[in-house]
Amino acid sequence: MKIAARELNLLAATLAVVVLALTYLAVEPKLQEWAEFRDQHEELAARQETAQQLLDSRETVAARLAEFREGLPVYPAGKKIEADLLLALERMAAQHGLTLTRREADAEREAGDLYETSITCSWEGDLTGLVNFLYAQQSQGAVSDVRQLSVQPAGGKGVPEDRLKGTFTMDYAYRREAGGPESKPEAAGPEPAAQP
């Protein structure tokens, strides 16, 4: 039996396709792995660049943080300041025509040598008073920050159309003199009486 040249060419082409298909099936997982490795490498390079930028700006950030700390009020260690903050907030709201209907102070939170507390208030007033109040709060710098604000029409019979109501959460940042917050000395408990 004699094989024609045409059949030999078809056999060679078929063998080449089979070899290529088997090669592709064997190499394809490695190609995917290499693509994933390349993506991870690009992500790590971007993260490394970001980390290097942060390291390069460390002195600037430290200077800004020191300036920020100097701008914060300092309260005595162990003194509860929520009442002072509530009075100041009430005074400022009244200056701008807002009425605080409910006030609730959260517990003091410590972040290193900085402290923070939040006050959530329900309020009523007009838009001009609200804008002026928010501007006055913003003018205090980093001392206070409105984290959450809701506004809606006050509604109801006999209520002017421009009357608004809502809630806001004000965060206050401050420092303490050496000694820590009030809760720490109380945790130690009463001192035992001296025995004669």
C-alpha positions as CSV (number, residue, x, y, z in Angstrom):
1,M,0.0,0.0,0.0
2,K,1.4,3.3,-1.1
3,I,0.6,6.6,0.7
4,A,0.1,9.5,-1.5
5,A,1.8,12.8,-0.9
6,R,-1.5,14.5,-0.3
7,E,-2.3,12.0,2.5
8,L,1.1,12.5,4.0
9,N,0.5,16.2,4.1
10,L,-2.9,15.7,5.8
11,L,-1.3,13.3,8.3
12,A,1.5,15.8,9.1
13,A,-1.0,18.7,9.4
14,T,-3.2,16.6,11.7
15,L,-0.2,15.6,13.9
16,A,0.9,19.3,14.0
17,V,-2.6,20.4,15.2
18,V,-2.7,17.6,17.8
19,V,0.8,18.5,19.1
20,L,-0.1,22.2,19.2
21,A,-3.4,21.4,21.0
22,L,-1.6,19.3,23.6
23,T,1.1,21.9,24.0
24,Y,-1.5,24.6,24.6
25,L,-3.4,22.4,27.1
26,A,-0.1,21.8,29.0
27,V,1.1,25.4,28.9
28,E,-2.2,27.2,29.5
29,P,-2.3,26.9,33.3
30,K,1.3,28.2,33.5
31,L,0.2,31.2,31.3
32,Q,-2.7,32.0,33.7
33,E,-0.3,31.7,36.6
34,W,2.1,34.0,35.0
35,A,-0.6,36.6,34.2
36,E,-1.8,36.4,37.9
37,F,1.9,36.8,39.0
38,R,2.3,39.9,36.7
39,D,-1.0,41.4,38.2
40,Q,0.3,40.8,41.7
41,H,3.6,42.3,40.9
42,E,2.0,45.4,39.5
43,E,-0.2,45.7,42.6
44,L,2.7,45.3,44.9
45,A,4.7,47.9,42.9
46,A,1.9,50.4,43.3
47,R,1.6,49.7,47.0
48,Q,5.3,50.1,47.4
49,E,5.2,53.4,45.6
50,T,2.4,54.6,47.8
51,A,4.3,53.5,50.9
52,Q,7.4,55.3,49.7
53,Q,5.3,58.5,49.1
54,L,4.0,58.2,52.7
55,L,7.5,57.7,54.1
56,D,8.7,60.7,52.1
57,S,5.9,62.9,53.5
58,R,6.4,61.7,57.1
59,E,8.1,64.9,58.3
60,T,5.4,67.1,56.7
61,V,2.7,65.0,58.3
62,A,4.4,65.0,61.7
63,A,4.7,68.8,61.5
64,R,1.0,69.2,60.5
65,L,0.0,66.8,63.3
66,A,2.0,68.8,65.8
67,E,0.4,72.0,64.6
68,F,-3.0,70.3,64.8
69,R,-2.3,69.2,68.4
70,E,-1.3,72.7,69.4
71,G,-4.6,74.1,68.1
72,L,-6.7,71.7,70.2
73,P,-7.9,72.8,73.6
74,V,-6.4,71.2,76.6
75,Y,-8.6,70.1,79.5
76,P,-7.4,69.0,83.0
77,A,-7.0,65.3,83.6
78,G,-10.0,63.7,85.2
79,K,-12.4,66.6,84.4
80,K,-15.7,65.7,82.7
81,I,-16.0,68.1,79.7
82,E,-19.2,67.0,78.2
83,A,-21.2,69.6,80.1
84,D,-18.9,72.4,79.0
85,L,-19.1,71.2,75.4
86,L,-22.9,71.0,75.6
87,L,-23.2,74.6,77.0
88,A,-20.9,76.0,74.3
89,L,-22.9,74.1,71.6
90,E,-26.2,75.4,73.1
91,R,-24.8,79.0,73.2
92,M,-23.6,78.8,69.6
93,A,-26.9,77.4,68.4
94,A,-28.9,80.1,70.2
95,Q,-26.7,82.8,68.6
96,H,-27.7,81.5,65.2
97,G,-31.4,81.0,65.8
98,L,-31.3,77.2,66.2
99,T,-33.2,75.5,69.0
100,L,-31.6,72.3,70.3
101,T,-34.5,70.1,71.5
102,R,-32.4,67.0,72.5
103,R,-28.8,66.6,73.3
104,E,-26.9,63.4,74.0
105,A,-23.1,63.1,74.7
106,D,-21.3,59.9,73.9
107,A,-18.5,58.5,76.1
108,E,-15.0,59.9,75.6
109,R,-12.8,58.0,73.2
110,E,-9.0,58.0,73.5
111,A,-6.6,57.9,70.5
112,G,-3.1,58.1,71.8
113,D,-2.7,61.5,73.4
114,L,-5.8,62.9,71.7
115,Y,-9.4,62.5,72.9
116,E,-12.7,62.7,71.1
117,T,-16.3,62.8,72.2
118,S,-19.5,63.0,70.1
119,I,-22.7,65.0,70.8
120,T,-25.9,64.1,69.0
121,C,-28.5,66.8,68.9
122,S,-32.0,67.3,67.6
123,W,-32.6,70.8,66.3
124,E,-35.2,73.2,64.9
125,G,-34.7,76.4,63.0
126,D,-34.5,78.0,59.6
127,L,-32.1,77.4,56.8
128,T,-30.2,80.7,57.3
129,G,-29.6,79.8,61.0
130,L,-28.5,76.3,60.2
131,V,-26.0,77.5,57.6
132,N,-24.6,80.2,59.9
133,F,-24.3,77.7,62.7
134,L,-22.5,75.2,60.5
135,Y,-20.2,77.9,59.3
136,A,-19.4,79.0,62.8
137,Q,-18.6,75.3,63.7
138,Q,-16.4,75.0,60.7
139,S,-14.5,78.2,61.6
140,Q,-13.3,76.5,64.8
141,G,-10.9,74.4,62.8
142,A,-10.2,70.8,63.9
143,V,-11.8,71.3,67.3
144,S,-15.3,70.2,66.1
145,D,-16.6,68.4,63.0
146,V,-20.2,67.6,61.9
147,R,-20.1,63.9,61.1
148,Q,-23.8,63.4,60.4
149,L,-26.6,65.9,59.5
150,S,-30.2,65.4,58.6
151,V,-32.6,68.1,57.5
152,Q,-36.3,67.9,56.9
153,P,-39.3,70.3,56.9
154,A,-40.8,70.8,60.4
155,G,-44.3,70.6,59.0
156,G,-47.5,70.7,61.0
157,K,-50.3,73.2,61.5
158,G,-49.3,76.7,62.4
159,V,-45.6,76.0,61.6
160,P,-44.0,78.4,59.1
161,E,-43.0,76.9,55.8
162,D,-39.4,77.8,56.1
163,R,-39.1,76.0,59.5
164,L,-36.8,73.0,59.4
165,K,-35.8,70.3,61.9
166,G,-33.3,67.4,62.0
167,T,-30.4,66.0,63.8
168,F,-26.6,66.3,63.7
169,T,-23.7,64.6,65.3
170,M,-20.8,66.8,66.3
171,D,-17.4,65.3,67.1
172,Y,-15.1,67.3,69.3
173,A,-11.3,66.7,69.5
174,Y,-9.2,67.8,72.5
175,R,-6.2,66.9,74.6
176,R,-5.8,66.2,78.3
177,E,-3.1,67.3,80.7
178,A,-0.9,64.5,82.0
179,G,-2.9,62.0,84.0
180,G,-5.5,60.7,81.5
181,P,-9.3,60.8,81.5
182,E,-11.6,60.7,84.5
183,S,-12.5,57.0,84.0
184,K,-8.9,55.8,84.7
185,P,-8.5,57.0,88.3
186,E,-11.9,55.6,89.2
187,A,-11.0,52.2,87.9
188,A,-8.4,51.8,90.6
189,G,-11.0,51.8,93.3
190,P,-11.0,53.6,96.7
191,E,-7.8,53.7,98.6
192,P,-7.7,51.7,101.9
193,A,-7.9,53.6,105.1
194,A,-4.6,54.0,107.0
195,Q,-4.4,51.9,110.1
196,P,-3.2,53.5,113.4
